[in-house]
């Protein structure tokens, strides 16, 4: 069976169940290339050939975190012999349903490269997955790096790390054994980037030209790394896709959340079973309500201040930054069958939209403004537009403004194509969207080329965002740079 046939089979199997973020485990073995390997300081790794690319899966960068629960990770020792990097490693335990093996032993990364020539010095694009710090995986077929590596002639890295309570349960104020627990997941990412720095040359990559890009929670993780002293120098450009982190959790709120989680857990977390730990994720957040939030913490050790408050952290102002969002982010959170949209009308719109705006603003005022601006829009249209602007887009505007004020303006894009929702840019940038139409293929190529150009040069091909023009690339059938798009919505929120 050829490389393309195997890839087509994998996609066909996954197309019926897109929530399953892993391949059929046997597929990589059918195309392995045992005779050739990458020789690195970490060991010798045998990869597979797919569509002309060299791919390495499940390379360990840290030891089993069951041995370091709630502690900083420890690097993996160099391995003897040849490691068959032919299948994905485990992913962090989480409540999301997956076909992937979940385990505390989850510090692994994957590499796709056009060659394993150490002299090539190709740009390296490291993708950090989303999932709101609580779920997700770097093994998702939507972020398979083969097409991006091939089109861009770049090295693509994806990875897994500790999530939810395993990576972000802030125990410092309740259990002195674990002072770094609230940011353990971020420390995993730093360890992975150190591995990339030390080993990526053997896979054809340039350790001095590394771009981080991430979507949703992945973008938030990157924004936080930009404010983390231990991450300084490990990457040289950043791109966030529908994922911002203006502020992180303060130590007191983080402790309240930990206490709520521990009450649900009911046993010493240091010795609790993985299943008990996962079951307790249903604890109620005492600050925001709903499921308990896990994320980075101002711990006084690794994070001393917020990433973009009161201004953009000075540590990363010299790094080129690309910021993007989609025009209808919240369609992903409020699909047509969602209870909030069932029977939605002008009579009940105020009641239903208020708590979903995530800012303290009069919902009546918001609705009146949108109805004046967009008299043709339905209640559902206004619900999606207003919640997108207030909760998904607002953070990106703040980050872009703070960069501009600091004299280090970012590049900004907006994906309007096909009324794009949260995650729609992923399948386009990676070239992995299933059954692409010609228009979708053209849009994907355009976005892919912009990301690659930014990764290589620090410029995606349009003007910076400043506080006067607010130049924004609008990706659509007719892509163009717009001056201050959605100005009225920006000013409202």
N, C-alpha and C positions, 0 to 999 in steps of 0.2 A: 504493500500500500504506500502511495507517495505521501510526501509531507502535506501537500494541499488536500489530499483525500482525508487524511487523518484530521486535519484542522476542520474540514467541512463536516466530518462526522461529529466531532466534538461540539461544534456550534449547533448542529441539528439536534443533538441530545439536550443541549442546554436551552434551546429556544422555547421549548415547551414549559420550562420551569426556571425563569430567569432569576429567581431568588436563590438558586443553588450556586454558590460562588466557587466551584471547583471543577476541574476536568474529571473525566473518567480516569482513574488512577493508572490504568494500563497504557493509555495512549502514548505517553512520552517514551516508554520502553521500545515502541515499535520503530523509532527513528533515531535511536541513540548512536553516538559516534565514539565508541570506546577507544579507538586508536589515537585520538587527539585530545589533549587536555590542556587546561590553563594552569601554569605553574605560578603560584603566588606565595607570599610569606605565610599565608594561612594554610597552605597545603596545595595539593594537586587535584584539580577538579575536571572530571569528564562530563561533557555536555551532550546536547542533542542538536540535530539540524532540523530547522523548520523554515520553510519558504526562504531558504538561502541564508538564514540567520543562525548564529550560535546562541543556544539557550541553555541556561543553567538554573535549576530549580532546587529550592530547599537547602541553600547553603547556610550553614549555621554561623551566626555571628556572636552569639552569647550562649552561656551554659543554661541548663534547665532552670527556669525561674522558680520552680518548686523549692529549689535550694536557696533562693534569695527572695522569698516572698516578702513583699513590702519594702525591699531594700534596693539599692542601686544594682544594676545588672553587672555580671562579670563576663569579660570577653572569653570566647571559646579558645581553647588551646589549638595550636597548629596540629594538623592531623598527619599521620604517617600513611604512606600508600596513596592510592588514587581513590578519591571520593566520587561515587556515581551520582552526580547532581541531576537526576532524571525525574524526580517528582517533588511536588510541593511538600513543605513541612507543615506541622500542625499550626492552627491558629489559636488566638487567645480564647479562653472560655468566655461564653457570652450567652445571652438568652435567645438570640436570633437563631432561627432554624437554618442549619446548613448541612450539606453532605460531607463537609470537611471534618477531619478529626480535630477536636478541641482539646487543648492541653496547656498546662502551665509551661510546658516545654515548647515555646512559641517564637523564639528569636531566630528567624530565618529570613533570607532574602533571595530574590530571583533576578537574573540578569539576562538581557537579550542584547546581542551585539553583532554588527556586520562581520567582525573578525576577532581573533584573539591574538592579534599582533601587538605586542607591548610598545611598538614604536608608533602606533597609529594616532594616539592622543586625541581621540574623538571626544566631543562634548558629552557629558554625562547628565542624564535627566532622571532624577530620583523622585518617584511618585510616592506620596504618603496618603494612605487611603482614608476615606471618610467613615462616618458612622457615629458622630457625636461623642467620641471618646469611649463609647460603650459597646459598639459592635462593628462589624466590617472585617475586611480581609484584603491583604495585598495580592491574593491569589485569584481574584475575581476575573472571569473571562472578559469582562467589559474593560479591564485595564491590562489586558495582555499586551506586552510591549513589542511584539514582532512587527506589526505594520508600521508603528511609529519609528522603530529602529531602522527599518528598511527605507522608508521614505526620507527620513531626516539624516540618515547616515550618522546616527548617534547611538550611544549606549544607554539603554533604559533599565532602571533598577526599580523593583517593587519590593515591599517588605511587610512583615508582620511584627507586632509588638504587643505588650500587655495593655489591656483595656479595662474599662469599668473599675470595679473594686480592686482587681488585681494590679491595675496600673495607677489608680488615682484616688484611692481611699485615704483620706488625710488623717492619719492616726497620731501625728506628732504631739498634739496637746492632750491626748488621752492614753497614749502608750509610748513611753520614751524609748522603747526598743526600736522604733521605726520612724526616725526623724525625716526620712526622704520619701515616705510612702506616698504623699500627695502628688509627687511628680515622677514616680517611678517609670510610668509609661513614656514620659518625655526623655528620661535618661536612657531608656531603651533606644529611642530614635537617635540620640547622640552617639551611643555605642555603634549603631548601624552605620552612621555617617563616618565614624572613625575607621570602621572596617573598609568602607568604600575608599576613603583617603589612602589607606595603606595597601589595598589590594587591587583596585579597579584598573590599574595600568595593565595588568596581565590579561585583562579582558578587552583591551583596546581603548580604554578610557583615559581621560586626562583628569587626574585628581585636582588640578588647579583650575578646572572649568566645570563646576558642578552646579546644576540648577535644581532647586527643590520645587516641585509643583504638587498641589493637592487640592482635592475637591471637598466641599462641605467641612466636616470635622477635620479632614486632612489639611485644608487651608488654615483652619484655626490652630492646628498643631504647629504649622509653619510660622504663623504670626507670633506664636509663643516662643518658638526657638529663636526668633529674631531678637527677643529680649532676654535670652538665657546666656549667661557669660560662658558657660562650658561649650556652647555651640559655635562660638565665634571662630571664624576661619574655616569652618567645615563645608561651607557652601558659598556661592558667589553670585547667585541670582535667585529670585523667588517669584513664584506665580501662585496666586490663590484663586480658586474657582468656587464661587458661592460659599466661601468659608472665611469668616473674619473672627478675630479675637481682640476686641478693643480693650476689654478688661478681663481679668481672670478672677477666680473665687478668692475672697479674702479668707484669712485664717480662721476667723470666728464662724463664718457661715460654713466653711469647709468642715469645721469640727461639728457643727450642728448636723450636717448631712451624715458625717461619719457615725455620730451617735444614733441617728435614725436607722441607719443601715445595721449597726451592731445590735440594736434592740430587735430588729427583725431576724438577724442571724442567730442570736441567742447562745453562741458559744465563742470561745477564744478564736479570733480569726486566724491566728498563727497556725493553729492545728486543724482548722475546719476543712471538711472535704470540699473538693471542687464543686460538687453538685449543691451542697448547702450554700456555698458562696454565690453560685448562680441563682439559686432560688431566692436568696435574700435581696436580689436586685430589684424586686418588686416593692421595696420599701418606699414610703412616701417622702418626697422632698419637703422639709420643713420650711424652706424659704420660698420656693416657687409653686409648690403643689405638684401633683403628678408624680411620675417616677423620679427617684432620687437622681440628681445631677452629679456626674463625675467629670472632672476636668482639672486642669492645672491650678495650682494654689500659690499664693504669695507666702512662701515658706521661710523667707529670710536667709535661705541658703543658696538656692539655684535661681529663684525668681524674687527679685527685690522690689520690683515695681511692675505696673501694668504695661502691656505691649504698646498700646496707643493712647494711653491716658496718663497724665494730662496732655501728653503730646506723643509724637512718634519716638520710640526709644532710640537714642542716639547711636547705639551700638551698630545698627544695621542701615543707617542712612546712606552709606556709600554703596549699598547693594542695589542694583536695578530691580524694580518691582513691577509686576503685572497683576492687576486686579480685575476680576470679572464676575458677572452675575447673569442670570437669565431673566427674561422679561416677565415670566409668570412662575416664579419659583414655587409658590405655594400650591400650585395645581398638584404637585406631588404629595402634599400633605392633606389636601382636601379634594380627593377624586370625586367624580360625579355622584357616587353612591354614599358619600360621607354624610352623617346625620346633620351636620351644620348646613349642608346644601339641599337637603331634602325639603321640599316645600318652601324654599327660601323666597321671600317676597319683600316688597317695600315695607310691609307692616312689621315684619319681624327681623329685618336686616340689622337694625340698631342693637337689638338684644343679642343677636348671634355673633356680631363682629367685634363687639367691644373688647372682650378678653383676649381675642386673637390678634389684636394690633400690637401687643407687647410694649406699648408706650402709654403713658398716662395722658390721654388726649380724649376729648369729647367725641364719641362715635357719631353723634348727631352732626357735629361740625364736619367731620370727615366725609360722611355720606352726602351732606349738602354740597360740599366742594366738588366731589366727584360727579355728582349729578349735573352740576352746572358746567363742568369741563367736558363731560362725556355724556350728553343727553341720550345717546343711542345705546349706551351700555345697559345690560340687564343687572339685576341684583347680584347674580352669580359673578358676572364680569367685574363688578365693583368690589365684591368680597375678595376675589383673587388679586386684583390690582392693588387694593389698599393694604392687604396683609403682606403682599410681596414687598411693597415700598417701605412699610413700617418695621418689619421684622427681619427680612432677608437682605434687603438692599441697603438699609440705613447704615449698617456697620461698614459696608464697603465705602460709602460716601465719606464717613468719618475718617477712615484710614487714608483715603486718597487726599482729603483735605489736610490732614495732619502732615502727610509727606510733603505736600505743596508748601505748607507754612514753614516747614523746616528747610526748604530750599533743595529738597531731593524728590522732585515730583515723580509719581508713578505713571505707568501706562494703564489705561482703563478700557475694558470692552464690555459690551452688552450683547447677549445672544437673543435676537428676536425671532430667528428662523423657526417657523412652524409653531409659534406661540410657545417657545421653549420653556420647559419646567426644570426643576431641580434635577441635576445629573444629566440633562440632555447634552451638555457640552462634552461629557466624558467619552461617549461612544464616537463622537466626531473627532476629538483631538487624538484619540488612540486608534481611530479607523476600525473600530470593532463593532459598530452598530450593525445589527443583523439585517440582512436583505435591504441594503441601501438602494434607494432610487438614484438615478443620475444626479438629481438636484442635491440629494443628501451626500452623495459621494463628492460632488464639487464643493459643498460647504465644508465637509470634513477635511478635504485637502487644503482648503483655504485656512481653516483654523490650525490644522497640523503644521502648515508651513509657517504661520505666524508664531506659534509656540517654539518651533525649532529655531527660527530666526532670533527670537528673544533669547533662547538658551545659548546660542552660539555667540551673539553679539551684544546682548543687553538691550536690543531695540526690536520690537515686533513689526515695525513698519508704519507707524502713525505717530502723531505728535503727543507729547506729554499732556497730562491732566494738570491744569493750573486753576487758580481760584477765579480767573477772569473768563477764560474760554471753556474750561471743563471739557476739553476734547475727549470724545469717547468713540471708539470703533464700534459701530453697530453691525454685527454679523447677521446678514439676511440675504434673501435672493439677490437684492441689490445692495451689497455691503458698502458702507460709506462712513466717514467720520462726521459725527454730529456735534454741534456745540451745545453743551448743557441739556442733553435730552432729559425729559421728565422733570423740567425745572420746577413746575408747580408742585409736583409731588415731593420733590426734594425739600422745598421750602416749607411745605406743610408739616413734614415730620422732622 
